[in-house]
Amino acid sequence: MRDQNTAGFSLLSRLQSFPIPRAEISAIAVALPETEIDNQALSALLTAPDELRKRLPGIIARTTGIHRRRFSAPGQAPSDLGLLAVRKLLRETGTHKNEIDTLIFAGTDQDCLEPATANILQHKLGIRTVNSFDVKNACNGFLQSLNLANSLIISGAARKICICVAELPSHWFCRVLHGKEDLRCKLGGLTLGDGAAAIMVEPSRGCAGITEINLFAQGAHWELCHVPEDPHWRRKIPSSINGWFYLDLSNLARVVRPLSIKYFREYRSFRRRVHGETNFTGRLDKVIPHQISPHLIAEIVKIFREKMEKVAITADYLGNTAAAAIPITLSAQIECGNLGFGSGQEILLFGAASGLGMGHVRMTL
């Protein structure tokens, strides 16, 4: 329900609080392509001037902190990689596919414009009839799907929801650089990596579950990041889509950095006012942010004088896996033993997306 204690906090005005959690993530599984591409190998895939290609691995590492990423096989579709993640989830939880009553696909990527990729995934899973649909909100698609899943469970409309996020951005970043000036809008594409995650959301058992949701967008900044590269392609005759990823990384950072700082300052004040916390991360065992750039994340953490040990990072070795980044990073923390279901640990999932979207989901595991 909408929290009534957010007066004076412009970025938290839509905060929902659930003192008694109603929905929880009960299981998670990940599927990653086998092929690992480091910055050197990525550079070799590009058409670019020799001098730029030679310097590019260092530029990517120095600017973003990203060193490696995974690439899927040619011809693979998001539903193919997503299928691997969902099958793994079902196998590890002993869940029959027909027990799923809602199937949500939450990737930025999709098999085709129509129908929903969730329908294609449903077919590949062999589920005859289920409520399946896509939720699309750039890199915040997963957090918005959690928001929706939480509401569906509270309303009684669903009890076992599978959210699948599968991203294959290796298929749509531009591989041609005419010169260093191209990096202004193409460097972001060189940080992307492929990956998929599947998450089960069910009614809360005990104290585990979602305790806060706050999501918003500032649409005035939508032109800083988009696919296709030319958002006005329909005006051209003949009209055709150039599907390359466009990201004005420097200008987007100029917006995201101060907005993120304002967001966490408001959140720190809110937690102090409502929960009496002197340090808003004091009760948090882990913060799992969108993996846009390890360098940007570290900079914001330093401003708030927090410890990087509380922040989970996978972008350095998996790249920016778009909407799959947060669940993939959560799974990595569970696999290495830092987090665990049923542990009572508190985590905060923080998202930032083109659009420009931002927000968080807080939960107890």
BELUR-V362443 format. One record per residue. N is the residue number from 1. RES is the residue in one small letter. PSI is psi in degrees with one decimal (999 if undefined). OMEGA is omega in whole degrees, 0 to 359 (none if undefined). D_FIRST is the distance of its C-alpha to the first C-alpha in Angstrom with 1 decimal. Layout:
n | res | psi | omega | d_first
N | RES | PSI | OMEGA | D_FIRST
N | RES | PSI | OMEGA | D_FIRST
This chain:
n | res | psi | omega | d_first
1 | m | 156.4 | 181 | 0.0
2 | r | 128.1 | 180 | 3.8
3 | d | 131.9 | 183 | 6.2
4 | q | 2.5 | 184 | 9.1
5 | n | 19.6 | 186 | 11.7
6 | t | 11.2 | 179 | 12.5
7 | a | 131.8 | 180 | 15.2
8 | g | -5.4 | 179 | 18.3
9 | f | 97.4 | 187 | 16.9
10 | s | -33.8 | 182 | 17.6
11 | l | -6.4 | 180 | 16.6
12 | l | 14.5 | 186 | 13.3
13 | s | -16.8 | 180 | 12.1
14 | r | 15.1 | 183 | 9.6
15 | l | 129.6 | 173 | 8.3
16 | q | 132.7 | 178 | 5.0
17 | s | 140.5 | 180 | 5.7
18 | f | 84.5 | 180 | 6.6
19 | p | -35.7 | 172 | 9.6
20 | i | 105.0 | 183 | 10.7
21 | p | 142.5 | 179 | 10.8
22 | r | -22.7 | 181 | 10.9
23 | a | 145.8 | 181 | 13.0
24 | e | 153.4 | 167 | 15.8
25 | i | 117.3 | 183 | 18.7
26 | s | -19.4 | 181 | 21.6
27 | a | 157.7 | 180 | 24.5
28 | i | 145.2 | 177 | 25.7
29 | a | 152.3 | 185 | 29.1
30 | v | 145.3 | 172 | 30.8
31 | a | 124.7 | 179 | 33.9
32 | l | 140.5 | 174 | 35.9
33 | p | 152.5 | 182 | 39.1
34 | e | -31.5 | 187 | 42.3
35 | t | 120.2 | 178 | 43.8
36 | e | 131.3 | 182 | 43.1
37 | i | 113.8 | 175 | 44.1
38 | d | 175.9 | 184 | 44.7
39 | n | -33.4 | 179 | 45.2
40 | q | -45.6 | 180 | 49.0
41 | a | -36.7 | 178 | 48.6
42 | l | -42.6 | 180 | 46.1
43 | s | -36.4 | 181 | 48.6
44 | a | -20.3 | 180 | 51.3
45 | l | -11.1 | 188 | 49.3
46 | l | 150.2 | 167 | 49.2
47 | t | 110.8 | 186 | 51.8
48 | a | 158.9 | 174 | 52.3
49 | p | 143.7 | 185 | 55.2
50 | d | -44.5 | 183 | 56.7
51 | e | -40.2 | 179 | 56.1
52 | l | -42.3 | 179 | 52.4
53 | r | -36.3 | 181 | 52.0
54 | k | -38.0 | 184 | 53.7
55 | r | -15.9 | 189 | 51.4
56 | l | -43.8 | 180 | 48.1
57 | p | -42.4 | 179 | 47.2
58 | g | -36.4 | 179 | 47.4
59 | i | -45.4 | 180 | 45.5
60 | i | -48.1 | 182 | 42.5
61 | a | -44.4 | 184 | 42.5
62 | r | -38.0 | 184 | 43.1
63 | t | -37.8 | 188 | 40.6
64 | t | -24.1 | 185 | 37.6
65 | g | 8.1 | 180 | 38.4
66 | i | 131.8 | 184 | 38.4
67 | h | -30.5 | 183 | 41.5
68 | r | 164.0 | 174 | 40.9
69 | r | 168.0 | 178 | 38.8
70 | r | 142.6 | 176 | 39.1
71 | f | 137.1 | 178 | 40.5
72 | s | 168.4 | 180 | 40.4
73 | a | 149.6 | 176 | 43.6
74 | p | 138.1 | 178 | 44.8
75 | g | -11.4 | 179 | 43.7
76 | q | 140.7 | 181 | 40.6
77 | a | 161.3 | 178 | 37.4
78 | p | -39.7 | 181 | 33.8
79 | s | -26.8 | 178 | 33.5
80 | d | -48.5 | 180 | 36.5
81 | l | -37.9 | 177 | 35.0
82 | g | -36.5 | 179 | 31.6
83 | l | -41.7 | 179 | 33.6
84 | l | -41.7 | 181 | 35.0
85 | a | -43.4 | 181 | 31.6
86 | v | -43.2 | 178 | 30.2
87 | r | -39.9 | 178 | 33.4
88 | k | -42.4 | 178 | 33.4
89 | l | -46.2 | 180 | 29.8
90 | l | -42.3 | 181 | 31.0
91 | r | -45.6 | 184 | 34.2
92 | e | -24.6 | 180 | 32.8
93 | t | -5.0 | 182 | 30.2
94 | g | 30.9 | 182 | 32.7
95 | t | 132.5 | 174 | 30.4
96 | h | 142.8 | 184 | 32.2
97 | k | -33.0 | 183 | 31.2
98 | n | -4.2 | 174 | 30.7
99 | e | -20.8 | 178 | 28.0
100 | i | 125.7 | 178 | 25.7
101 | d | -12.7 | 177 | 23.8
102 | t | 128.7 | 180 | 22.2
103 | l | 117.3 | 182 | 23.9
104 | i | 128.5 | 172 | 22.4
105 | f | 125.9 | 190 | 24.8
106 | a | 23.1 | 182 | 23.2
107 | g | 158.6 | 170 | 26.4
108 | t | -32.8 | 178 | 27.7
109 | d | 161.3 | 178 | 31.0
110 | q | 155.8 | 182 | 31.8
111 | d | -43.6 | 179 | 34.8
112 | c | 169.7 | 182 | 35.4
113 | l | -35.6 | 179 | 33.9
114 | e | 135.2 | 7 | 33.7
115 | p | -169.3 | 177 | 32.7
116 | a | 139.3 | 176 | 29.5
117 | t | -29.5 | 177 | 30.4
118 | a | -35.4 | 179 | 28.2
119 | n | -40.4 | 179 | 30.7
120 | i | -42.5 | 177 | 33.6
121 | l | -42.0 | 177 | 32.0
122 | q | -45.2 | 180 | 31.4
123 | h | -43.6 | 181 | 35.1
124 | k | -28.6 | 176 | 36.3
125 | l | -18.8 | 181 | 34.4
126 | g | 27.2 | 177 | 36.1
127 | i | 118.4 | 187 | 33.1
128 | r | -50.8 | 184 | 34.3
129 | t | 123.8 | 178 | 31.1
130 | v | 156.6 | 174 | 27.5
131 | n | 101.3 | 182 | 24.5
132 | s | 136.7 | 182 | 25.3
133 | f | 166.1 | 178 | 24.4
134 | d | 145.4 | 169 | 24.1
135 | v | 120.6 | 186 | 21.3
136 | k | 117.8 | 177 | 23.0
137 | n | 50.8 | 181 | 21.8
138 | a | -138.1 | 184 | 24.8
139 | c | -4.3 | 175 | 24.3
140 | n | 12.8 | 180 | 20.5
141 | g | -38.3 | 180 | 20.7
142 | f | -45.8 | 180 | 19.9
143 | l | -38.8 | 177 | 16.7
144 | q | -33.1 | 177 | 15.6
145 | s | -37.8 | 174 | 16.7
146 | l | -40.7 | 177 | 14.6
147 | n | -47.6 | 180 | 11.5
148 | l | -43.8 | 180 | 13.0
149 | a | -41.7 | 178 | 14.1
150 | n | -44.7 | 180 | 10.8
151 | s | -40.6 | 179 | 9.7
152 | l | -40.1 | 180 | 13.2
153 | i | -41.7 | 178 | 13.3
154 | i | -39.7 | 182 | 10.2
155 | s | -14.4 | 182 | 12.0
156 | g | 5.3 | 182 | 15.3
157 | a | -16.4 | 180 | 16.9
158 | a | 155.8 | 179 | 18.0
159 | r | -23.3 | 179 | 18.9
160 | k | 99.8 | 186 | 21.1
161 | i | 128.1 | 175 | 20.3
162 | c | 119.0 | 175 | 22.8
163 | i | 125.0 | 177 | 22.1
164 | c | 131.2 | 175 | 25.4
165 | v | 118.6 | 179 | 26.1
166 | a | 125.3 | 185 | 29.8
167 | e | 129.0 | 176 | 31.4
168 | l | 59.2 | 182 | 35.1
169 | p | -10.5 | 176 | 35.4
170 | s | -17.7 | 181 | 39.0
171 | h | -13.5 | 185 | 39.9
172 | w | 26.3 | 168 | 38.9
173 | f | 146.6 | 184 | 39.7
174 | c | 129.8 | 183 | 42.9
175 | r | 16.8 | 178 | 45.9
176 | v | 122.9 | 176 | 48.3
177 | l | 119.0 | 181 | 48.6
178 | h | -22.2 | 180 | 51.3
179 | g | 177.8 | 183 | 51.2
180 | k | -29.8 | 181 | 49.1
181 | e | -24.8 | 178 | 47.6
182 | d | -22.7 | 182 | 45.8
183 | l | -20.9 | 179 | 43.7
184 | r | -39.0 | 182 | 41.7
185 | c | -2.3 | 182 | 39.9
186 | k | -11.4 | 180 | 40.8
187 | l | -38.2 | 179 | 40.3
188 | g | -38.5 | 179 | 36.6
189 | g | -27.2 | 181 | 37.7
190 | l | -6.0 | 178 | 40.0
191 | t | -6.3 | 188 | 37.2
192 | l | 149.8 | 177 | 35.5
193 | g | 160.5 | 182 | 35.7
194 | d | 150.4 | 177 | 35.1
195 | g | 163.3 | 180 | 32.9
196 | a | 151.5 | 176 | 30.5
197 | a | 149.8 | 175 | 27.8
198 | a | 135.0 | 187 | 26.2
199 | i | 136.1 | 175 | 23.1
200 | m | 128.9 | 177 | 22.0
201 | v | 127.4 | 184 | 18.4
202 | e | 168.4 | 175 | 18.1
203 | p | 142.2 | 183 | 16.1
204 | s | 143.2 | 173 | 15.9
205 | r | 112.9 | 183 | 19.0
206 | g | -138.9 | 186 | 18.9
207 | c | -6.5 | 182 | 17.1
208 | a | 146.2 | 174 | 17.2
209 | g | -177.2 | 183 | 14.4
210 | i | 127.4 | 181 | 11.7
211 | t | -21.7 | 178 | 10.1
212 | e | 142.6 | 171 | 9.2
213 | i | 128.7 | 175 | 9.4
214 | n | 114.1 | 182 | 11.0
215 | l | 140.5 | 179 | 13.5
216 | f | 170.4 | 176 | 15.8
217 | a | 149.2 | 172 | 19.4
218 | q | 90.9 | 189 | 22.4
219 | g | -13.6 | 180 | 24.6
220 | a | -18.8 | 184 | 27.7
221 | h | 14.9 | 187 | 28.5
222 | w | -29.2 | 185 | 28.6
223 | e | -3.2 | 179 | 32.4
224 | l | -16.9 | 182 | 32.6
225 | c | 122.7 | 182 | 31.9
226 | h | 159.2 | 170 | 32.4
227 | v | 125.7 | 10 | 34.2
228 | p | 173.8 | 182 | 36.7
229 | e | -40.1 | 177 | 38.7
230 | d | 103.6 | 183 | 39.5
231 | p | -10.6 | 182 | 36.5
232 | h | 28.3 | 185 | 38.9
233 | w | -26.4 | 182 | 41.0
234 | r | -19.7 | 182 | 40.8
235 | r | -14.1 | 184 | 43.0
236 | k | 150.9 | 178 | 45.9
237 | i | 119.3 | 355 | 48.6
238 | p | 150.3 | 181 | 48.7
239 | s | 133.8 | 177 | 45.0
240 | s | 152.1 | 184 | 44.2
241 | i | 127.5 | 164 | 41.5
242 | n | 106.4 | 191 | 42.2
243 | g | 10.6 | 184 | 39.3
244 | w | 148.4 | 178 | 39.6
245 | f | 129.1 | 178 | 36.7
246 | y | 126.7 | 177 | 36.8
247 | l | 114.8 | 174 | 35.2
248 | d | 83.1 | 191 | 36.3
249 | l | -44.5 | 184 | 35.6
250 | s | -44.0 | 180 | 36.9
251 | n | -34.0 | 177 | 35.1
252 | l | -41.0 | 178 | 31.8
253 | a | -35.4 | 179 | 32.2
254 | r | -24.1 | 177 | 32.9
255 | v | -47.0 | 186 | 29.5
256 | v | -41.5 | 184 | 27.4
257 | r | -57.6 | 180 | 29.0
258 | p | -32.7 | 179 | 28.2
259 | l | -40.3 | 177 | 24.7
260 | s | -41.6 | 179 | 23.9
261 | i | -44.9 | 178 | 25.5
262 | k | -40.8 | 181 | 23.5
263 | y | -50.5 | 183 | 20.3
264 | f | -28.2 | 174 | 21.2
265 | r | -43.8 | 177 | 22.6
266 | e | -42.5 | 182 | 19.4
267 | y | -39.6 | 177 | 17.5
268 | r | -43.7 | 179 | 20.3
269 | s | -39.0 | 179 | 20.1
270 | f | -46.4 | 181 | 16.4
271 | r | -33.6 | 178 | 16.9
272 | r | -44.0 | 182 | 20.0
273 | r | -45.1 | 188 | 18.5
274 | v | -36.7 | 186 | 15.5
275 | h | -0.4 | 177 | 17.0
276 | g | 24.2 | 182 | 20.7
277 | e | 126.8 | 175 | 21.6
278 | t | -25.2 | 180 | 24.8
279 | n | 115.0 | 188 | 24.5
280 | f | -14.6 | 176 | 21.2
281 | t | 2.0 | 184 | 22.8
282 | g | -40.3 | 181 | 24.2
283 | r | -5.7 | 181 | 21.9
284 | l | 133.0 | 175 | 21.7
285 | d | -28.2 | 180 | 24.3
286 | k | 142.4 | 168 | 24.2
287 | v | 125.9 | 181 | 22.9
288 | i | 99.7 | 182 | 23.4
289 | p | 164.3 | 169 | 23.7
290 | h | 141.3 | 190 | 24.8
291 | q | 56.0 | 183 | 28.6
292 | i | -39.5 | 181 | 30.0
293 | s | 119.0 | 177 | 32.6
294 | p | -34.7 | 181 | 33.3
295 | h | -44.3 | 180 | 35.1
296 | l | -41.5 | 179 | 32.2
297 | i | -47.0 | 181 | 29.8
298 | a | -36.6 | 180 | 32.5
299 | e | -44.2 | 181 | 33.0
300 | i | -39.3 | 178 | 29.4
301 | v | -40.7 | 180 | 29.4
302 | k | -38.2 | 180 | 32.7
303 | i | -37.6 | 181 | 31.4
304 | f | 7.5 | 177 | 28.8
305 | r | 39.4 | 176 | 31.6
306 | e | 171.7 | 180 | 29.7
307 | k | 133.6 | 179 | 31.5
308 | m | -20.2 | 179 | 31.7
309 | e | -23.2 | 180 | 31.8
310 | k | -9.4 | 185 | 28.1
311 | v | 128.5 | 182 | 27.7
312 | a | 130.6 | 182 | 28.4
313 | i | 132.0 | 171 | 30.8
314 | t | -9.6 | 186 | 32.3
315 | a | -28.7 | 182 | 33.3
316 | d | -31.4 | 181 | 36.7
317 | y | -6.8 | 177 | 37.8
318 | l | -6.3 | 182 | 35.6
319 | g | -170.3 | 176 | 35.1
320 | n | 106.4 | 182 | 32.0
321 | t | 30.4 | 173 | 30.8
322 | a | -132.0 | 185 | 28.3
323 | a | -16.4 | 179 | 25.1
324 | a | -9.3 | 188 | 26.6
325 | a | -45.6 | 183 | 27.0
326 | i | -50.1 | 178 | 23.9
327 | p | -34.2 | 177 | 24.1
328 | i | -42.0 | 180 | 27.9
329 | t | -38.5 | 175 | 27.6
330 | l | -45.5 | 179 | 25.2
331 | s | -40.8 | 180 | 27.7
332 | a | -38.1 | 179 | 30.6
333 | q | -34.8 | 177 | 29.1
334 | i | -42.3 | 182 | 28.8
335 | e | -34.9 | 181 | 32.3
336 | c | -1.0 | 175 | 33.9
337 | g | 2.4 | 179 | 32.4
338 | n | -30.8 | 179 | 30.2
339 | l | 160.2 | 179 | 27.0
340 | g | 142.1 | 176 | 26.7
341 | f | 138.8 | 181 | 24.4
342 | g | 4.3 | 183 | 24.1
343 | s | -18.7 | 185 | 25.1
344 | g | 6.2 | 180 | 22.0
345 | q | 146.4 | 178 | 22.3
346 | e | 134.6 | 178 | 19.5
347 | i | 156.5 | 176 | 19.6
348 | l | 122.5 | 176 | 18.2
349 | l | 119.2 | 183 | 18.7
350 | f | 126.1 | 183 | 19.5
351 | g | 146.4 | 171 | 20.3
352 | a | 136.1 | 188 | 22.6
353 | a | 158.5 | 173 | 24.0
354 | s | 149.8 | 180 | 26.4
355 | g | -48.2 | 2 | 25.1
356 | l | 125.1 | 180 | 24.2
357 | g | 154.0 | 179 | 20.8
358 | m | 162.4 | 175 | 19.2
359 | g | -175.4 | 182 | 16.2
360 | h | 159.7 | 169 | 15.2
361 | v | 124.7 | 178 | 13.5
362 | r | 141.6 | 182 | 14.0
363 | m | 161.7 | 173 | 14.8
364 | t | 131.1 | 181 | 17.2
365 | l | 999 | none | 20.1
